[in-house]
Amino acid sequence: MNKGLEQVTTIAEVRKRVSLAKQQGKRIGFVPTMGYLHAGHVSLVEKARQNCDFVVMSIFVNPLQFGPNEDFSRYPRDIEHDREVAGAAGVDLLFTPTVEEMYPSTVLTTVSVTQVSEPLCGKSRPGHFDGVATVVLKLFQIVQPDAAFFGQKDAQQLAVIQQMVRDLSVPVDIVPCPIKREKDGLAMSSRNVYLSAEEREQALILSRSLQQAQAELKPGALAREVRENIVRTIETQPLADIDYVEILQYPSLEPVTTLQKGQQVIVALAVRFGHTRLIDNEIVTI
């Protein structure tokens, strides 16, 4: 465990401690999260520790990225557990602001990344990625990291942030990190706690369908046919309610018809089991 873990709640405190670390010549790594930490988050910290000298983690459930009928109030929170996990993983500074600290008045300035934010989750969650881009840019301004670490499970979020950083010349290296999975293949997510035993068992069809699809992703294959096969596989589970199954170019998220050698594509899924919406994906070079 990192005995030196410090927890702060204000922007001023973060800036003070990061400034001191920079004066000491330390490279700053940043892991932004919404908390309820699991092994997927820990893998981001491990990557940050490999690349940086001083690791900052934020825990902030960002209201800007939740729609009116989404689960902001239900989103799982356990700050005591999170502090233990963060310390054990090697986080140096834990930033846990309140909503009032982050947004002391009505937010009149937001960041909107077009095109890459529009398909997939952007289609069913309008405004979601504006909220993501706004809070991430704000956190970058607060922490001033040299590198920031994001999981590939939220691949569209990753693409949005990479585009924002390029377009706005934000001096942060964005480091993608592989999806962390349970032993049975289910992608780790804070939302998995909502699943009943039966829902969780049927949710394994997501990773299985992605594995099956990889064998079909070859030069000359039609994306539409591969997609239809994935849909049929998922529909074998009676509790599965498909939001989307898509095969797109990555990271541009532009449509693709016939797969071509050397092309990088994402197979992206969003499926509800009961009240719980799960996402998963595989990024493949053809």
N, C-alpha and C positions, 0 to 999 in steps of 0.2 A: 504493500500500500504506500502511496505517496503521502508521507507524514506532513509534507508542507502544503497540502491542499488548502487554498484560501477561498472562501465564498464571499462574494460581494453582491450588492443589490442595486448599486447606482452607477450611472454612466461615468460620473466623475471618478469613482474608485477604480473602475476598469482602466480608464485612460491613465491614471496615475501609476498603476502597477505595470501596465504594458510599457509605458514610457521608461520606467526604471529598467525593465528587462532589456529594452532596446539600447539604452545607454550602456548596458553591460555587454553589448554586442550579440545578443541572443536573437535567433531567428524565431519569429512568432508563428505558431500554428493555431488554427481556429477550427473548432468543430461545433457548428450551430445545430441545436436539437430542440425538440419540444418535450424532452424528458421521457419519463417512464422507460428508463434505459434498459437495453438488453445487449446481447453479445454482438449484434450488428453495430451498435454505437461504439462498443468497446473496440471493435476492429478498426473503426475510424480513428480512435485515439491512438491505437498501436501504430497505425500508419503515420499519424502526425508526429509521434515520438521518434519514429525512424528518420523523419525529414526535418525536424525542428528541435529547438532547445527549450522552448517555453510554450506550453499548450494551454490554450483558453477554450473552455466549453461554455456555451450559453444554453440555458434551459428556459424557454419562453414559449408558451402556447399562444400563438399569434392570432388574435381575433380577426385580423384583416383577411385571412385566407380561408375563413369558414363562411359558407353561405347561410342564409336565414333558416334553412331546415336541416343544417348539418350539426355535427356532434361536439361543438365547442365546449359546452358545459359538461358533457359526458366524457370528454377526452381524458384518459386515465392520467392521474397525477400522484406521485409519491416522492416528495423531495428528499425525505430522509434516506430512502433506498437509493435514490439517484446520487446523493452525496457520497454514499459508501462505494457505489459502483465507480463513480468518477475518480475517487481517490485511489481505489485499487488499480484502476486502469492507468494511472499516471498523469491525470490532469493536474496542472499547477494552479489554475485560476478558474473558479466556477462563477459564472455571471447569471444570477437568477432575478431579473428585474420584474417588477409588477407591471401590469398594463398601464398604470398611471405614470410610471417612470418612463416607459417607452413612448407612450402617446399622451403627454400631459394635456393636450387640447385636441380638438377635432382635426383629423388628418386631412389637409387640403392638397397635399402633394403626394402623388403615387407614381410608381414606375410601371409602365406597360410595355412588355416585349411582345410584339405582334408575330404572326405566322407560327413560330414554334410553340406558342402557348395556345393555339386555337384548336388543333385536333385532340384526340384522346381525352384526357381528363379535362382539358379546357372546354371541350364541347358540352360535357355534362355538369361541369362546375364553373360556370361563367364568373369571372372576376377572381378566381382562386389564385392564378399565377400573378396577377397584379399584386395581390397581398403578399405572395411569396417573394417576388422581386423587390417590393418595397421594404419588407423587413430585413431581407438579406443585405441589401445595399445600406440600410441604416446600421445594421450590425457591423458591416465592413467599415463604415465611417467611425463607429465607436471603438472597435477593437484594433483597426489598422493592421491586420495580419499580413504576413508575407505569403502564407499559403492557407487555403481553406479546403476542408475534406468533406466530400459528399458521397453518399452511397448510390450505387447504380440502380438500386431497386426503384428509386424515384427518378427514373431516367429522363422523363420529360422535364422535371424540375431541374435536373442537372443541365440539360440542354438550354433551358431558359436562362439559367445563371451564367453559363458559359457565353451565351449570346450577349447578355447584359454587360458582362465584364469586357468583352471585346468592343462593343459599341460605345461604351462610356469610358474606355481606357482606364478601368479600375486596376490599380497596381497590386493585384492579388493573383497568385497561381492557384487555379482550381484543380484539385487532385481527385479524380474519380476513384472510387473504391468498390471492389466486387460485392455482389449480393451475398449476404450471410444467410445460410439456411439452417433449419432444424435438421436433425438426422434423417427424418423421413422426407425431406425435400421442401417443406413449407417455408416460404420466404419469411424471415423474422420481421415482425411488425408489432408496434405497441397495440394495434387494434386486434391482434389475435386473441387477446384475453376475453373479447366479447363473444367468441365462438362457443357454441355448445359442443359437446363431445361428437355428436353426429355431424354437425356443420364442419368441425375441424377435420374429421376423417374425409368428408367429401371434398374439402378444399384442396386436398392433395392432388386433385385432378389438374390443378393449374400447372404445377411443376412437371407433372407427367406429360401433359399436352405439349409443353414447351420442348421437352426432351424428344418426343416423337417428331415434332416439327423440324428439329435440326436435321434429321436424316433427309427431309424433303427439300431443304433449302439448298438448291444446287443451280448452277448456271442453266438458264433456259426454262426453269420452272415458272409457272404462273403464280404470282402472289395470291390471286383470288382463290385458286384451288387449294393452296396450302392453308389459307385462312379458313375455308369451308371445312377442311378436315379437322382443324383445331376446334371449331365450333361444335362439330358432331361429337368429338371426344368429350368436351366439357358438358354437353347436354346429356351424356349418359348418367350424370349425377342429378337426381331430381330436385335437390335444394339449390342448385346453381342457377342464378339469374344473371345472364350476361349483360353487362353495360356496354363493353366493346371488346372486340378482338381485331387487331389491326397489324398489318405488316407495312412499315414505312421506311424510307431512307433515314439514316441516323448520322449526324445529329440534326439534320435540317427538318426532319419529320415531313418531308414531301412524299406524295404518293409514289408508289412503285407498281409496275405491272409485270413485266418479265424480268426475272432476276438475272443479273449479269456478273460475270467473274470480277472479283476485286471490289464489288459493291458492299458497303456496310449497311445492314438493315437492322431494325428492331422489330421483334415480335412482341407486342404489348397487349396485356390482358387487364381488364377490370371486371370483376364478377362479385355479385352480392351473394352471401350466404346468410339468410335471415336478415338482420338489420346491419350486418357488417359487410362493408365494401372492401375487397382485397384487390391489390394490384400486384402484378408480377411481369417480368419481361426477360428476354434474352437478346443480347446484341451479338450479331453474327456477321462475319466477313465471308461473303460468298466465294 
